Amino acid sequence: MEVKKMRFGVLTEKGHAEVRERALPPVGPEDVLVKQEACNICTTDYQQWLGQREGRGYPMASGHESSGIVVETGEDVKDLKPGDRVALAYVTCGICDGCKRGTGCSNNEIGPKKVSGDGYRGMFAYADYAVRPARALIKMRKDLEPGEAAFMEPLAAVVKGLSKLRVQPLETVVVVGAGTMGLLNAQAARALGCRVIVSELMENKIKTAREMGFEVIDGNVTDPVEEVKRLTDGKGADAVILAVAATAVNRQAFELVKKLDGRILYFGAAYPAPELSIDSNVIHYRRLELIGTFGADLADFCTAADMLNQGVVRVSALIEKNRYPLDRIQEAFAEAAVPGKFRVSVLL
């Protein structure tokens, strides 16, 4: 099958996404031609659409939560074949110190870092076809829905965060925020043997978290700090995951976590940046750990793929019912930006 052009979604300015066309690059010896099937709209993407991350630059051929079907492979590609369903990981450089040490690439081609020869930034994930390095593709179960397979990327970020948080079986983990990333964190922590308590304010997210079987604190009717103390016999959480970024939540985390040796993971970001103010003596005397996390390494992508392929983490409830074709990408961004929404899928 010879495909010469690709149609792709691009952010051209604040509040505007459109479809454009360009020549498809040739398939090199280590490349794969992918018929992309779905790309889910990440918070990062719709925040730029809202004008909150305009520093990322335009035109932005964004998206990074994508999956598709292999159409053609380069002559040196041995582990993938036409018909395989794959999901997209980050394209690593292979030469930086992090790559050489196996600790993560500092030059991965995600977001605004990669600028194409014709001036586009981004990974072209909202595209009908794309040529990808084989090393950036991971095989997924054929019976997963395309939008579900695309969850490999955000779940990989969760795996990275939990690795840094060093959660252990039987620990109590409080996840603040029951949005897409909060419930991915909650499911992954539960899969690792933790007791998970979820705190949330929005009614639809509370409902979804309860349907997933979690202990849920409705912050509208119960003080989360007092409820966590009650549920843990006064101890507090071993670890707290902040899956929403807000100044009030940053303060609350220190009251949710146990008195000594607690860990707090800062998973989310917001623009403008929330404030974090604390007496450093509190960290010192309580032996607290404040941990940041962002992105994922190839090993995290592999673990995330395993979790999805084996059904350890289920994501169907985290996809909005409305699916949008590429030609309606502007409408898709408008829905994704509505507070309280889970992931919106663009079908390609």
N, C-alpha and C positions, 0 to 999 in steps of 0.2 A: 504494500500500500504506500503510495507516494503522497505525502502531505507537504505542501510548499508554503502555506501561510498559517498563521495563528491569529485567532481573535481573542482579545484579552480586555479585562476591565482595568481601568486606570483612574486614579484620583487626580484631577487636573487643578483643583483649587478647593478651598473650604466649601463643603456642602455639595460638591459635584463629582459624580462618578459617571464615566461613559465607557463605551466599547470602541476599541480601535483595532487596527489590523497591521501586522508586520510580517516580514519574511521569517520563516522558521529556520533556525540555524541547522547546519548539516549534522547528521548523527556521526560522531566520531567513534573510534575503536572502543572506547570505554564508556560510551554514552548509551542512553535509552530514550526512544521516542515514546512518550506517554500520552494516551488519550485521557486527559484529566476529566474526572467525573463530578467531583464536588470540591468546593472550598468553603469552609466555615468562616464567618466574619469574626475575627478576634477583636478583643477590646482595643488593642493597639490600632487596628485599622479604623474602627468607627470613631475612635477619639481623634484621629487625624481628620476624618470626614467632618467632625464637629468643630474643627479648628483648634483643638487642644494640643496637637503635636505637629504644628506646621513646620517646626524646625527640621522635620524629617525630609522635607523637600518635595518638589513636584517636577515633572509628572511622576507619580508613584504607582507603579504596577505592582500593587501590594498583594497581600495574602501569603500565608505560610501553613495553614491547616488544610492540606489538600490530599486527595487520593485519586487514583486512576487505574487504568489498565495498560499494560505493556503492549505496544504495537510492533516495535522493531528494536532490536538490540545491535550494538556494535560488535565487531568481530572478536573483541577480547572479553566480552561479557559472558560469563559462564553460569552464574547463579540465578539469572532471570531469563524468562522466555515469554514470547507473545502469549497474551491471555492471562498472565499473572496480575492479580490485584496488588498494588503497591501504595504506600504512603510516603510522603516526602519528609526527610530529615534535613538538617542543615548541611550545606556544602562547606566542608572544612578545607583549609588550605594545604594541610599536610606538611608544612615546613616551619611553622612558628614553634616557639619553645613549648607551648602547651600541647600542640599536636605531637611533638617528639617525646614528651614526657607522659602523654596519655592523660593529661589533666584538663583538656578542653581547648578548643581553638579560639584564639583571640581575634581571628580574622574571618569568622564564618560569614557566609554571604546571606545575611538576613536583613530585612528592612532597608534602611537607607545606605548601607555600606557598599552595596554593589550598584555600580552605575554602568549601564550597557553602552555600547558604542553609539547608539542613536539617542542617548540622553535619558533613558528611563532608569529609575531606581526601583529596587524591589526584586521579588522572586517570580513574578508573572504566574502567581498561583490561581488567579481568576482568569484562566485561559483554557480554550478548548483542547489545545495541544501544547506540549512543551518538550524540549530536549533536556534531559537531566543526566548528570554523572551517575553511573550505576551505584557508586558508593553512597549516594544520598537517598537511595530508595530501599525500603524495607518491605518484604512480602507480608501481605495481610490475608486473612481468611476470605475466600471467595464469597461466602454467604453473608459477610458483613455488609450492611448498607454503605454506600459511598460516604455519606456524611458521618457515619460511625467510624469508619476506617480513618477518616481525616482527624479524628481525635488523638491519633498517635502523638502529634506534636505537643498539644497542651498537656497531655498526660505525661510526656517525657519531662516537661518542666516540673511537674509535680513529683516525679520520681527523683529528680535532681534535688529538689527542696527537702524531701523526706530523707534522702541520703545525708544531706548536710545536717538535718535535725537529729539524726541518729535515733529514731524512734525504736523502741523495743517492745516485744510482745507483752501484753498486760498493762502497758502504760496507759494513762488517761490523757487523751489529746482533745483539746478544745479547738474547733475550727470556727473562727468568726467570719461569717458571711457564707450564705448558702446559694451563691450564684454558681455559674458553670465551674469555675476554678475551685470554689469552696467545696462543692460536692465531689469533684474529682479528687481533691485532697482527702476528703472524708472517706471515700471508697477505698483509696489506696492505703490509707492508714489502717482502716479496718482489715484489709487484706493482709497486712503485716502483723495482725494480731492485737491491735490496740483497741481499747475502749474509746469510742469517739462520741463527743458531745458537740452538737452544732448550735450556734447562736445566730439568730437572724431576726430582721424586723419586717420584711416584706411577706405578705400573706401567701402569695403563690409559691415563693421559695420555701417557706415553712412547710407548706403542704407537700411539695416534692421531696423535701428532706425526710419527712415523716413516712412518706410512701416508700422510701428507700430503706426504712427500718432504723433510722438513727434516733437517738435521744435528742430532742430539739428543745431549745429554749426560745420562747417567743419574747423578745426584748421589749415588746409593747406592754406586756402584762406582768412580766417577772424581771427582777433585777438579775442580769446574767451573773454578776459576781456572787451574789448571795445564793443563787441557784446552783452554781458550780460548787460552792462550798458545801451546800446541802447534799449534792449528789456524790461528793467525794469525802464525806464525813469530816469536813473542815480542812482537808489537806490542800485542795486546789489541784490544778492540772499539772501533770509532769511537763507537758509541752503545749504551747499555744501557737496556732497557725493563723496569721492575719491574712485572710483571703480577700479582704477589702481594705482599702487605704483611706484612713481618716484620722484626724488629730485626736478625736475622742476615743477611737478604737486603740490608737497607740498608747493612750493613758490607761485604758481599761485593761490592756494585756498584762500589766504589772500586778494587777489585783486578781486576775484569773489564774495566774501561774503560782505554783507552790512557793513557800517561803524561801527554801534553799534549793539551789541547783536546778532551778527551772530554766527552760529554754523557750525562746520566742522567735518564730520564723516570720520574717517580713516578706510575704509572698507577692503582694500587690503593689501597684504604683498608681498615683493619681496626679492630675495637673490642674491647678498648681499643687506643688508637693505639700502633703500634710506635715504638720510640725511634730517633732519628737523632742521633748525636753524632760530630762531626768537628772537628779543628783547622782553623780558617778559613784558616790559612796554607797548608794543603794545597790548598784551592780556589784560593787566590791564586797559588801558584807553579806549580801544574799547569794553571792556566787552565781549570778545570772549570766546566761548566754543570750546575746542578741545576734541573730543570724540573718544575713541577707541571702537572697537567691534570685537567679535570673537565668533563663535559657536552659540548655541541656547538652550533654555530650552524646556521642554515638551509642555508648553503652546504655544510657538512659532511654534512648529511642528504642533500643532492642528490648529492654524490659517493658516499656510501655506497650510495644507491639504484642509481646507475650501476654500481658494482662488483658488486652482487648481480644486477642485471638482465642484465649482460653476462657473468656467470659468472666474473669475475676473482677473486672470493672465494666459496668454496663452504662451505656451513654444515651440510649434512645430517648430517655426522659429529659435529656439536656439539649434536645434539638427542637426548635419551634416547628409547629405544624406547617406553617407557610414555607414552601421551598420556592426559590426564584430562579428562572432561567437567566443566563448571562445578560440577555438584552434588557432585563429589568433590574440590573445591579443597583441602580440609583434607589429604587424602591426597597431593595434588600438592605442597603445601608441605613435607610430611614427607619426601618423596623428594628434593626440591630441596635440602633442608638436609643431606643425607648427604654427608660429605666425598668428594671425587672425582667427583661428578656433573657432567655438562655441563648444558645448559639443559633444563628440564622444561616442556613445553607444556601449557597449559590450553586445550582446544578449546571454543569458545563457540557 
